[in-house]
């Protein structure tokens, strides 16, 4: 990060862990980060493994300054990892005028793959950072037997790359990074993978002891050979990087439940209504105006909407975003929106027969996306006044091609009034006013 030609601004990194401030993993991490970042440390006074995201709510905590090699400043806190990050963010902002660019938690001695991520204090430290809008990474090293504290060097060498990866995603998503407990020369590489679901790879249970008490323990479950999950890749001597969201809502479940309370026989897909869209169409003003009317009318009727966003076309147009508040979003790189797996998930969550298609460009994205709906048996209606291309003939030819495929070519007013006909008089009148605006 450059402030001027002669002054380099170092990123500010807050480090925590769940093994305590004297843990070897934290020491190694701070020393490595200090070479290219200003490091601040707030870590628990003692072992906090398995504390997950618990917080110290009903008693006071006491921060004490400590010397940690490589750190600009460090404190030990008699609390949990989540406490440490929560306290540090407030203290650094209000007392020091500092906002961390990253929260990095670890290096934990033991895997936090699969189900373990739910219970991990290491992951919770990163999660607290992400909840506060700070890019956050959880680092863990583990294996089947006793862990070797000397096997951190490969993970340490990945730090710049991991921070760059974190910069490419939403700050509300944690990067949970797990490395196998083997020498660096035996690690085969890095793989991005899903976090394994409950019941896969590892399980936790209470074991009855001879004295009649029970103690929590864990055990390995069967691994398949599909190489889908973090546990699979770690077992195969790779470092697994898994994005873990902090959101508490599942968009597919939301869409399905909303479908139980509203008319869902029709879905609307608006393709790429984004900032750079006007450069790809001829009649920009008319298209944007009609997309705004479409979004307003669908919102007023409570109809389900999916917005497809291309990765390279900027933010959704404010005229659409304002009214598509409950729309789900799918992101795509290829012109065919069906290449986004989220489209399959969302359409599968609803029971509908007809889909309205709008957006840009008629001769590219719409033309390539429509066949996917037809193959799946949907009735497809293309709103000819809610889509456009860079040239008139291209637009008209594309509409003719989609009609030949089996699509119905219709207009905004025709289709919206059909939908509004089954609504209450109050909603019908509101929709008429929107179309006349």
C-alpha positions in Angstrom: 0.0 0.0 0.0 1.6 3.2 -1.1 1.0 6.6 0.5 3.6 8.5 -1.5 6.6 7.7 -3.6 8.9 7.6 -0.6 6.5 6.3 2.1 5.2 2.7 2.3 2.1 2.2 4.4 2.2 -1.2 6.0 -1.1 -3.2 6.4 -2.3 -3.4 10.0 -2.9 -6.9 11.2 -4.6 -8.0 14.4 -3.5 -11.4 15.6 -5.2 -13.7 18.1 -5.5 -17.4 18.8 -7.2 -19.9 21.1 -4.1 -21.6 22.5 -3.0 -18.7 24.6 -0.6 -15.8 24.1 2.5 -18.0 24.8 1.6 -20.6 22.1 4.4 -21.4 19.6 2.0 -21.0 16.7 1.2 -17.3 17.6 4.9 -16.5 18.1 5.8 -17.9 14.6 2.9 -16.1 13.0 3.7 -12.7 14.5 7.4 -12.9 13.6 6.5 -13.8 10.0 3.8 -11.1 9.6 6.0 -8.4 11.1 8.2 -8.5 8.0 5.4 -7.0 5.9 2.8 -5.7 8.3 2.3 -3.7 11.5 1.2 -6.4 13.9 -1.0 -6.0 17.0 -1.7 -9.0 19.3 -4.5 -9.6 21.7 -4.7 -13.2 22.8 -6.2 -15.2 25.6 -4.3 -15.8 28.8 -4.7 -19.6 28.6 -6.0 -22.4 26.5 -9.4 -21.7 24.9 -9.8 -24.6 22.5 -13.4 -25.6 21.8 -14.8 -22.4 23.2 -16.2 -21.5 19.7 -17.7 -18.0 19.7 -18.5 -17.8 23.4 -18.0 -14.4 25.0 -17.4 -13.2 28.6 -20.7 -11.4 29.2 -21.2 -11.3 33.0 -17.8 -10.6 34.4 -15.0 -8.1 33.9 -11.9 -8.9 31.8 -8.5 -7.4 32.4 -6.1 -6.6 29.5 -2.4 -6.6 30.3 0.4 -5.4 28.1 2.9 -8.0 27.0 6.1 -8.1 24.9 5.7 -10.2 21.8 8.6 -10.3 19.4 7.6 -8.6 16.1 4.4 -7.0 17.4 3.9 -3.2 17.5 1.9 -3.8 20.7 0.4 -6.8 22.4 -2.0 -7.5 25.2 -3.1 -10.7 27.0 -6.8 -10.9 28.0 -8.4 -13.2 30.5 -11.2 -14.1 28.0 -12.1 -16.0 24.9 -10.8 -15.5 21.3 -14.0 -13.7 20.4 -13.5 -11.4 23.5 -9.9 -10.7 22.4 -10.9 -9.5 18.9 -14.0 -7.6 20.1 -11.9 -5.8 22.7 -9.0 -5.2 20.4 -11.2 -3.6 17.6 -12.7 -1.2 20.0 -9.5 -0.4 21.9 -7.4 0.2 18.7 -10.1 2.4 17.1 -11.0 4.5 20.1 -7.7 4.7 22.0 -5.1 4.4 19.2 -7.1 5.6 16.1 -6.3 2.3 14.3 -8.5 0.1 12.2 -7.0 -3.3 11.4 -6.9 -4.3 7.7 -6.9 -8.0 8.7 -7.6 -10.3 11.6 -5.5 -13.5 11.5 -6.2 -16.2 14.1 -3.7 -19.0 14.9 -1.6 -20.8 14.1 -3.7 -23.5 15.8 -2.1 -26.8 16.8 -4.7 -29.1 15.4 -7.0 -29.3 12.4 -10.1 -27.1 12.2 -11.5 -28.9 9.2 -15.2 -29.9 8.7 -17.3 -29.9 11.8 -14.5 -28.7 14.0 -14.9 -25.2 12.5 -18.2 -24.9 14.5 -16.4 -25.4 17.8 -13.1 -23.9 17.1 -11.9 -20.8 19.1 -9.4 -20.2 16.3 -12.1 -19.9 13.7 -14.3 -17.8 16.1 -11.5 -15.3 16.5 -11.5 -14.8 12.7 -15.3 -14.8 12.6 -15.5 -12.0 15.1 -13.2 -10.0 12.8 -15.4 -10.8 9.8 -18.6 -9.8 11.7 -17.0 -6.4 12.1 -16.2 -6.1 8.4 -12.5 -6.9 8.6 -11.0 -9.4 6.3 -10.2 -12.4 8.5 -8.2 -15.7 8.2 -8.0 -18.7 10.5 -4.8 -20.8 10.3 -4.5 -24.4 11.6 -2.0 -27.2 11.3 -3.0 -30.8 12.3 -2.6 -34.5 11.7 -3.7 -37.9 13.0 -1.1 -38.1 15.7 0.8 -35.6 17.9 1.4 -32.3 16.1 4.9 -31.0 15.3 5.3 -27.3 16.0 8.1 -27.2 13.5 5.7 -27.9 10.6 4.4 -24.3 10.4 6.8 -23.0 7.7 4.8 -23.8 4.6 1.7 -22.1 6.1 3.8 -19.1 7.1 5.2 -18.8 3.5 1.6 -18.7 2.2 0.7 -15.6 4.2 1.0 -13.0 1.5 -0.9 -15.2 -0.9 -3.7 -15.8 1.6 -4.0 -12.1 2.4 -4.3 -11.4 -1.3 -7.0 -14.2 -1.7 -8.9 -12.6 1.2 -8.8 -9.3 -0.6 -10.7 -10.9 -3.6 -13.8 -11.9 -1.6 -16.4 -10.2 0.7 -14.9 -9.2 4.1 -17.8 -11.0 5.8 -16.3 -14.4 4.6 -13.6 -16.1 6.6 -10.8 -18.0 5.0 -10.3 -21.1 7.1 -6.9 -22.5 6.2 -5.8 -26.0 7.2 -2.4 -27.5 6.6 -1.3 -31.1 7.2 1.3 -31.8 9.9 4.1 -32.8 7.6 7.4 -31.1 6.5 6.9 -28.4 3.8 8.6 -30.4 1.1 6.0 -33.1 1.4 3.1 -30.7 0.9 1.8 -31.0 -2.6 0.1 -27.6 -3.0 -3.0 -25.6 -2.1 -6.6 -26.4 -2.9 -9.7 -24.3 -2.4 -12.4 -26.6 -1.0 -15.7 -26.8 0.8 -15.8 -27.3 4.5 -16.9 -30.8 5.1 -20.5 -31.2 6.4 -21.6 -32.8 9.6 -21.1 -36.6 9.6 -18.2 -36.5 7.1 -14.6 -37.1 8.0 -14.7 -36.5 11.7 -17.2 -36.8 14.6 -17.3 -35.8 18.2 -18.8 -37.8 21.0 -18.7 -38.5 24.7 -16.7 -41.5 25.8 -17.6 -43.1 29.1 -14.7 -43.5 31.5 -14.2 -46.2 34.1 -15.2 -43.8 37.0 -18.6 -43.3 35.4 -17.9 -39.9 34.0 -17.8 -38.9 30.3 -15.1 -37.1 28.3 -15.5 -35.5 24.9 -13.4 -37.1 22.2 -13.2 -37.3 18.5 -12.7 -39.8 15.8 -12.2 -40.1 12.0 -15.1 -41.2 9.8 -14.9 -42.6 6.3 -13.4 -40.4 3.6 -14.6 -40.9 0.0 -12.4 -40.3 -3.1 -14.3 -37.4 -4.6 -11.8 -34.8 -3.2 -14.6 -32.3 -2.5 -14.0 -31.3 1.1 -11.2 -29.7 3.2 -10.6 -33.0 5.0 -10.1 -34.8 1.8 -7.3 -32.5 0.6 -5.5 -32.3 3.9 -5.5 -36.1 4.0 -3.9 -36.1 0.6 -1.1 -33.8 1.8 -2.5 -30.5 0.5 -3.3 -27.2 2.2 -7.1 -26.6 2.2 -8.5 -23.1 1.9 -12.2 -22.9 2.7 -14.4 -19.8 2.6 -16.8 -19.7 5.5 -19.6 -17.1 5.5 -20.8 -15.3 8.6 -24.3 -14.8 7.4 -27.0 -16.5 9.4 -29.6 -16.8 6.6 -29.7 -19.4 3.8 -30.8 -17.8 0.6 -32.2 -21.0 -0.9 -34.3 -21.7 2.2 -35.5 -18.1 2.2 -36.7 -18.4 -1.4 -38.4 -21.7 -0.8 -40.2 -20.4 2.4 -41.2 -17.2 0.6 -42.6 -19.4 -2.1 -44.9 -21.0 0.5 -46.5 -17.6 1.2 -46.8 -16.0 -2.2 -47.7 -16.8 -5.8 -44.7 -18.4 -7.4 -46.0 -19.8 -10.7 -43.8 -17.1 -12.4 -40.2 -16.2 -11.8 -38.4 -13.2 -13.3 -34.7 -13.3 -14.2 -33.0 -9.9 -14.9 -29.7 -10.4 -16.6 -26.8 -8.0 -15.9 -28.6 -4.7 -15.0 -25.3 -3.2 -14.0 -23.3 0.0 -14.3 -21.5 -1.0 -17.5 -24.6 -2.3 -19.2 -25.5 1.0 -21.0 -22.3 0.6 -23.1 -23.6 -2.7 -24.4 -27.1 -1.5 -25.6 -28.5 1.0 -28.0 -31.6 2.4 -26.2 -30.1 2.8 -22.8 -32.6 5.3 -21.3 -35.6 3.3 -22.4 -34.2 0.0 -21.2 -33.2 1.4 -17.8 -36.6 3.0 -17.3 -38.4 -0.2 -18.2 -36.2 -2.3 -15.9 -37.0 0.1 -13.1 -40.8 -0.3 -13.8 -40.4 -4.1 -14.0 -38.6 -4.2 -10.6 -41.1 -1.9 -8.9 -44.1 -3.8 -10.2 -42.6 -7.2 -9.2 -41.7 -5.9 -5.7 -45.2 -4.5 -5.2 -46.7 -7.9 -6.2 -44.2 -9.8 -4.1 -43.1 -11.9 -7.0 -39.7 -13.8 -6.9 -36.9 -12.2 -8.8 -33.3 -13.4 -9.6 -30.7 -10.9 -10.7 -27.8 -12.2 -12.7 -24.6 -10.2 -12.2 -21.5 -10.5 -14.5 -18.3 -10.3 -12.5 -16.8 -7.5 -14.6 -19.8 -5.1 -15.0 -19.9 -3.2 -11.7 -22.7 -2.6 -9.3 -26.4 -3.2 -9.9 -28.0 0.0 -11.3 -29.6 2.0 -8.5 -32.9 2.2 -10.4 -33.2 -1.6 -10.2 -31.5 -2.2 -6.8 -33.8 0.2 -5.0 -36.8 -2.0 -5.8 -35.3 -5.5 -6.0 -34.7 -5.6 -2.3 -35.7 -9.3 -1.9 -34.2 -10.4 -5.2 -31.6 -13.2 -5.0 -28.3 -12.8 -6.8 -26.4 -15.2 -9.0 -22.9 -14.3 -10.4 -21.6 -15.6 -13.6 -18.5 -15.3 -15.8 -19.8 -17.2 -18.9 -22.6 -15.5 -20.9 -24.9 -18.5 -20.1 -26.2 -17.7 -16.6 -26.9 -21.4 -16.1 -23.1 -21.8 -15.7 -23.6 -20.3 -12.2 -24.6 -23.2 -9.9 -26.6 -20.8 -7.8 -29.2 -20.4 -10.6 -29.9 -24.2 -10.4 -30.2 -23.9 -6.6 -32.7 -21.0 -6.6 -34.9 -22.3 -9.4 -35.0 -25.7 -7.7 -36.3 -24.0 -4.5 -39.4 -22.7 -6.3 -42.4 -24.3 -7.8 -43.0 -22.3 -11.0 -43.9 -22.9 -14.6 -43.2 -19.6 -16.3 -40.1 -17.4 -16.4 -39.9 -13.8 -17.5 -36.5 -12.9 -19.0 -35.2 -9.3 -19.1 -31.8 -7.5 -19.2 -28.8 -7.3 -21.6 -27.6 -8.2 -24.0 -30.3 -9.9 -26.1 -27.8 -11.2 -28.6 -25.4 -12.7 -26.1 -26.5 -13.4 -22.5 -30.2 -13.8 -23.2 -29.7 -15.9 -26.3 -27.4 -18.3 -24.4 -29.4 -18.5 -21.2 -32.9 -19.1 -22.6 -32.2 -22.6 -23.9 -31.4 -23.8 -20.4 -34.9 -22.9 -19.2 -36.5 -24.5 -22.3 -34.6 -27.7 -21.8 -35.9 -27.8 -18.2 -39.5 -27.5 -19.4 -40.3 -24.0 -18.4 -42.5 -21.6 -20.3 -40.2 -18.8 -21.3 -41.4 -15.2 -22.0 -38.8 -12.7 -23.2 -39.8 -9.1 -22.5 -38.8 -7.4 -25.7 -39.0 -3.9 -24.3 -36.9 -4.9 -21.2 -33.9 -6.2 -23.1 -31.6 -4.7 -25.8 -28.4 -5.1 -27.8 -25.8 -2.7 -29.2 -27.6 -2.6 -32.6 -31.2 -2.8 -33.6 -30.9 -5.6 -36.1 -29.0 -7.8 -33.7 -31.7 -7.3 -31.1 -34.5 -8.1 -33.5 -32.7 -11.2 -34.9 -32.1 -12.5 -31.4 -35.7 -12.2 -30.5 -36.7 -14.0 -33.7 -34.2 -16.8 -32.9 -35.6 -17.2 -29.3 -39.1 -17.2 -30.7 -38.1 -20.0 -33.0 -36.7 -21.9 -30.0 -40.1 -21.9 -28.4 -40.1 -18.7 -26.4 -43.0 -16.2 -26.2 -42.0 -12.7 -27.1 -44.1 -10.2 -25.2 -44.0 -6.8 -23.5 -43.6 -5.4 -20.0 -47.1 -4.1 -19.8 -48.8 -7.3 -21.1 -47.0 -9.7 -18.8 -47.2 -7.5 -15.7 -50.9 -6.9 -16.1 -51.5 -10.7 -16.4 -49.7 -11.2 -13.1 -51.5 -8.3 -11.4 -54.9 -9.6 -12.5 -54.7 -12.2 -9.7 -53.8 -9.6 -7.1 -56.0 -7.5 -4.9 -57.5 -4.3 -6.3 -55.1 -2.2 -4.2 -52.1 -3.9 -5.7 -53.6 -3.9 -9.2 -54.1 -0.1 -9.0 -50.6 0.4 -7.7 -49.1 -1.7 -10.6 -51.1 0.4 -13.1 -49.7 3.6 -11.7 -46.1 2.1 -11.9 -46.6 1.2 -15.6 -48.0 4.7 -16.4 -45.2 6.5 -14.6 
